[in-house]
Amino acid sequence: MTDTSTPAEAPPAVLRQDAELIAGVVAAAGRGLVDRETVAEVVALCAVAGEHLLVVGPPGTAKSEAVRRVAGQLGGRYFEYLLGRFTEPNELFGPVDLRSLREGRVEFETAGMLPEADIAFLDEVFLGSTAVLNTLLGLLNERVFRRGGTVLAGPLRVCVGAANHLPEDPALAAFADRFLARVFVDPVADARLEELLEAGRRPAPVAHHGGGPTGTGPGGPDGRLGALDRLAAAARGCELDGVTPLLASALRRLRAAGVPVGDRRAVRSQRLVAAAAVLDGRTAATARDLWVLPLVAPTADTQALARDTLGDLIEKAANRSLTHAAEELSRSSAARAERLARTGAALLADHRGLPEGRDSRLRLEAALREIDAGFAAADLPAALAGIRAELVAAVAPS
């Protein structure tokens, strides 16, 4: 008898396990990156949603480093390129296959190039020529590479484009619209410069590009991509009927407030909602997942407006896997509690594995202060209260 099961049929317990695995992968990628956790988390969100991400910010703000680290932790084939005015299509999509050309066929060698990548990062994406962007459009929209006689279904989970600023050319703006989610970054705030300097002295996490014989276990690169694909399949089958009225109301509010959300972006925003749900360990979306909606606003100003406009709808939004992104985009106390609980648990795990030291205790005390500054004792969620009690015990004099 033929097995007709698909990743979408994975039991809820498996999906929760997959979500926890991807959360750990993203947390590992973000370790040592100051104030770039949201970028790392939204890369994972878009990979599960099957959408693409645009990261906008000045040079030197770790845009490429954040994406590179997530890709390195997830494994698979990674392609990165800095585009310029004179970038040739062959530099991204591969050179002409000379053997085929001798036989009168125009085909391309795509091995190691963008058409065969699982995750891609294109820096200065709007500097590409018309020939590059036109070919790229088909790959982004359909996951199919077509050039000459070559037609290749690509494995691309997510393409991240980066730019120093949004394009003003209407033709480029239309291309930019293919990147559904947007994250805007600024230089790290002055208050966190010590943390930035300390992080800059630490080695980067080890990358796992390419899988290989040692990468087939559940926690290896192949297992990580498998978990990502199961979550993506679950997102495609996610139950959205219950949240559709709230989603429609939210989109109406955004349009009324002057946030431009076209029909295509409105429809595709459902993919982000579904991805948020499965990364939270659920197969049905709820109001808890509407924190993703500001991501579809096209500019930094309209994203801030979107957060304010949707304040009451996303006041209880949160996500167990994407704690930083959910908090930044919703400003909700529930999201803050999720982030503090995960951060506290990670600090405690690190502390237990280290010899007694002042630096470790300082981090635990800082986490305690942040919890106490954000929540009155009577308002502490149960999970966060438990973490707080462990932190207090860990810093108590022995």
C-alpha positions in Angstrom: 0.0 0.0 0.0 1.4 3.4 -1.0 2.0 5.9 1.8 0.2 9.2 0.8 1.1 11.1 4.0 2.5 14.6 3.6 4.4 16.9 6.0 1.1 18.8 6.6 -0.3 15.7 8.3 2.4 15.6 10.9 1.0 15.3 14.4 0.7 18.5 16.5 3.4 17.2 18.9 5.8 16.9 16.0 5.0 20.4 14.8 5.5 21.8 18.2 8.9 20.0 18.3 9.8 21.4 14.9 8.8 24.9 16.0 11.0 24.6 19.1 13.9 23.3 17.0 13.6 26.3 14.6 13.3 28.7 17.6 16.6 27.3 18.9 18.3 27.6 15.5 17.2 31.3 15.2 18.3 32.0 18.8 21.7 30.5 18.1 22.0 32.6 14.9 21.1 35.7 16.9 23.5 35.1 19.7 26.2 37.8 19.5 24.1 40.0 17.3 22.9 43.0 19.2 19.4 44.3 18.4 19.2 42.2 15.2 17.2 39.3 16.6 14.1 40.5 14.8 15.8 40.3 11.5 16.9 36.7 12.2 13.4 35.7 13.3 11.6 37.3 10.4 13.9 35.4 8.0 12.5 32.2 9.6 9.0 33.5 9.5 9.2 34.2 5.8 10.9 30.9 5.1 7.9 29.1 6.6 5.4 31.4 4.9 7.1 31.0 1.5 7.5 34.7 1.2 10.5 37.0 0.7 12.0 39.7 3.0 13.4 43.1 2.4 15.8 44.5 5.0 16.4 48.3 4.8 19.0 50.2 6.7 22.3 52.1 6.4 25.5 50.4 5.6 27.3 48.6 8.4 24.2 47.6 10.4 24.7 43.8 10.2 22.0 43.2 7.7 24.0 40.6 5.8 25.5 39.1 9.0 22.1 38.4 10.5 20.9 36.6 7.3 24.2 34.7 6.9 24.0 33.4 10.4 20.4 32.2 10.1 21.2 30.5 6.8 24.3 28.9 8.4 22.4 27.5 11.3 19.6 26.2 9.1 22.0 24.5 6.7 21.2 23.8 3.0 22.6 25.6 0.0 23.2 29.3 0.6 23.8 31.9 -2.1 24.9 35.5 -1.4 25.7 38.3 -3.8 26.3 42.0 -3.9 24.6 43.5 -6.9 25.8 46.5 -8.9 24.9 48.4 -12.0 27.1 46.2 -14.1 26.2 42.8 -12.5 25.6 40.3 -15.4 22.8 37.7 -15.1 25.4 34.9 -15.4 26.9 36.0 -12.1 23.7 35.1 -10.3 22.1 32.4 -12.5 25.1 30.7 -13.9 27.1 30.7 -17.2 26.1 29.3 -20.5 26.7 25.5 -20.8 29.3 25.3 -23.5 28.7 21.6 -24.2 25.0 22.3 -24.9 25.9 25.4 -26.9 28.1 23.2 -29.3 25.0 21.1 -29.9 22.9 24.2 -30.7 21.1 24.5 -27.4 21.3 27.5 -25.1 21.3 26.2 -21.6 22.9 27.3 -18.3 25.1 25.8 -15.6 23.2 26.5 -12.4 25.2 24.4 -9.9 26.2 26.6 -6.9 24.2 29.5 -8.2 21.0 31.2 -7.2 18.5 28.9 -9.0 19.7 26.0 -6.8 19.9 27.8 -3.5 17.7 27.0 -0.5 18.3 30.5 1.1 19.5 33.5 -0.8 20.7 37.0 0.2 21.0 39.7 -2.4 22.6 42.9 -1.1 21.9 46.2 -2.8 19.1 44.3 -4.6 17.7 47.4 -6.4 21.0 48.1 -8.2 20.5 45.1 -10.4 20.0 45.6 -14.2 16.7 45.1 -15.9 17.9 41.8 -17.3 18.8 40.6 -13.7 15.6 41.8 -12.1 13.3 40.4 -14.8 14.9 36.9 -14.5 14.8 37.2 -10.7 11.1 38.0 -10.7 10.2 34.6 -12.1 12.3 32.9 -9.5 10.8 34.9 -6.7 7.2 34.5 -7.8 7.1 31.0 -9.0 10.3 29.3 -7.7 11.1 28.5 -11.3 14.2 29.6 -13.2 13.6 30.1 -16.9 16.4 31.2 -19.2 17.2 30.0 -22.7 16.4 26.3 -22.8 16.8 25.9 -19.1 13.7 25.5 -17.0 14.5 24.5 -13.4 12.2 24.3 -10.4 14.2 25.8 -7.6 14.2 24.8 -3.9 14.3 28.5 -2.7 12.7 28.8 0.7 13.3 32.5 1.1 15.2 35.3 -0.6 16.3 38.2 1.5 17.0 41.5 -0.3 18.8 44.3 1.4 19.1 48.0 0.5 20.3 51.2 2.2 17.0 52.9 1.3 13.7 52.2 -0.6 13.8 53.0 -4.3 12.0 56.0 -5.7 11.7 54.7 -9.3 8.1 53.4 -9.8 9.5 50.4 -11.8 11.7 49.4 -8.9 8.9 50.0 -6.4 6.9 47.4 -8.3 9.8 44.9 -8.0 10.1 45.7 -4.3 6.5 44.8 -3.8 7.4 41.2 -4.5 9.1 41.3 -1.0 6.1 41.0 1.2 7.7 41.5 4.6 10.0 44.4 5.4 12.3 45.1 8.4 13.9 48.5 8.9 17.1 48.6 11.0 19.1 51.5 12.5 22.5 51.5 14.1 22.6 50.1 17.6 21.5 52.6 20.2 24.1 54.4 22.3 22.8 52.7 25.5 23.8 49.3 24.1 27.3 50.2 22.7 29.1 48.2 25.5 27.1 45.2 24.6 27.9 45.7 20.9 31.6 45.9 21.6 31.6 42.8 23.8 29.6 40.9 21.2 32.0 41.9 18.5 34.9 40.2 20.3 33.1 36.8 20.3 33.4 34.3 17.5 30.5 33.9 15.2 28.4 30.7 15.4 29.6 27.8 13.2 27.8 27.6 9.9 26.3 24.3 8.6 25.9 25.1 4.8 25.5 22.1 2.6 24.4 19.3 5.0 26.4 16.2 4.3 26.8 12.9 6.0 27.0 14.4 9.5 23.9 16.6 8.9 21.1 14.1 8.7 20.1 13.9 12.4 17.1 15.8 13.8 19.4 18.6 15.0 21.7 18.5 11.9 21.3 20.7 8.8 19.1 18.2 7.0 16.9 17.8 10.0 16.6 21.5 10.4 15.5 22.0 6.8 13.1 19.1 7.2 11.6 20.8 10.2 11.3 24.0 8.2 9.6 22.2 5.4 7.1 20.5 7.7 6.2 23.8 9.3 5.8 25.3 5.8 3.5 22.5 4.8 1.5 23.0 8.0 1.3 26.7 7.3 -0.2 26.0 3.9 -2.9 23.9 5.6 -3.4 26.2 8.6 -7.0 27.0 9.6 -7.6 30.6 9.0 -11.4 30.8 9.0 -11.6 31.8 12.7 -9.3 34.7 12.3 -10.5 36.0 8.9 -13.0 38.5 10.3 -10.3 40.0 12.6 -7.8 40.1 9.8 -10.2 41.8 7.4 -11.0 44.4 10.1 -7.3 45.0 10.7 -6.7 45.5 7.0 -9.6 47.9 6.7 -8.2 49.9 9.6 -4.8 50.1 8.0 -6.2 51.3 4.7 -8.3 53.9 6.5 -5.3 55.1 8.5 -3.4 55.7 5.2 -1.2 52.6 5.3 -1.1 51.4 1.6 -2.0 47.7 1.5 -2.9 46.6 -2.0 -5.0 43.5 -2.7 -2.0 41.3 -3.4 -0.3 42.2 -0.1 -3.6 41.8 1.8 -4.1 38.3 0.4 -0.5 37.2 1.0 -0.5 38.6 4.5 -2.5 35.5 5.4 0.7 33.5 4.8 2.5 35.4 7.4 -0.3 34.9 9.9 -0.4 31.1 9.2 3.4 30.9 9.5 3.3 32.7 12.9 0.6 30.2 14.1 2.6 27.1 13.2 5.8 28.6 14.6 3.8 29.1 17.8 3.0 25.4 17.8 -0.6 25.6 16.5 -2.5 24.5 13.3 -5.2 27.2 13.6 -4.5 31.0 13.6 -5.9 33.3 16.2 -5.7 37.0 17.2 -2.4 36.0 18.9 -0.8 35.9 15.3 -1.9 39.3 14.0 1.4 40.9 15.2 2.8 40.1 11.7 0.6 42.7 9.9 2.9 45.7 10.4 5.5 43.8 8.4 3.5 44.4 5.2 3.5 48.2 5.6 6.0 49.6 3.0 8.0 52.1 5.0 9.3 52.6 8.6 6.8 55.4 9.2 3.8 53.3 8.0 5.0 50.4 10.1 4.9 52.5 13.2 1.5 53.8 12.1 0.3 50.2 11.6 1.4 49.3 15.2 -0.5 52.2 16.6 -3.6 51.6 14.5 -3.8 47.9 15.4 -2.9 48.5 19.1 -6.1 46.9 20.6 -6.1 44.0 18.1 -2.6 43.0 18.8 -2.3 43.8 22.5 -2.3 40.1 23.4 -0.2 38.9 20.5 2.8 36.8 21.2 4.9 33.9 19.8 6.9 31.3 21.6 9.5 30.9 18.7 9.7 34.5 17.5 9.8 36.3 20.7 11.8 39.4 19.7 9.9 40.0 16.5 6.5 39.6 18.1 7.4 42.0 20.9 8.8 44.6 18.6 5.9 44.6 16.1 3.1 44.3 18.7 4.5 46.1 21.8 2.3 43.7 23.8 2.9 42.6 27.4 2.2 39.0 26.4 5.0 39.1 23.8 7.3 40.7 26.3 6.6 38.0 28.8 7.4 35.3 26.2 10.6 37.0 25.3 11.7 37.5 28.9 10.9 33.9 29.8 12.9 32.5 26.9 15.8 34.9 27.5 15.8 34.0 31.2 15.7 30.3 30.5 18.7 30.6 28.1 20.7 32.6 30.6 20.0 30.1 33.3 21.2 27.3 31.1 24.4 29.1 30.2 25.0 30.0 33.9 24.7 26.4 35.0 27.3 25.4 32.5 29.9 28.1 33.5 32.2 28.3 36.5 31.1 30.8 39.1 31.8 34.2 37.6 30.8 37.9 37.9 29.8 38.4 34.3 27.3 35.5 34.4 25.7 36.8 37.6 25.5 40.3 36.1 23.5 39.0 33.1 21.1 37.2 35.5 20.7 40.3 37.6 20.0 42.4 34.5 17.3 39.9 33.4 15.7 40.1 36.8 15.7 43.9 36.7 14.0 43.8 33.3 11.3 41.4 34.5 10.6 43.5 37.6 10.6 46.8 35.5 8.1 45.3 33.1 5.6 43.5 35.4 4.2 44.0 38.8 4.4 40.8 41.0 0.6 40.3 40.8 0.7 40.5 36.9 3.5 38.0 36.3 2.4 35.2 34.0 3.0 31.8 35.5 5.8 30.7 33.2 7.7 34.0 33.7 7.1 33.8 37.5 8.8 30.4 37.5 11.8 31.8 35.5 12.0 34.7 37.9 12.1 32.5 40.9 15.0 30.5 39.3 16.9 33.7 38.6 16.5 34.9 42.2 17.8 31.6 43.4 20.7 31.7 41.0 21.9 35.1 42.1 21.3 34.6 45.8 24.5 34.6 47.9 25.7 31.0 48.5 
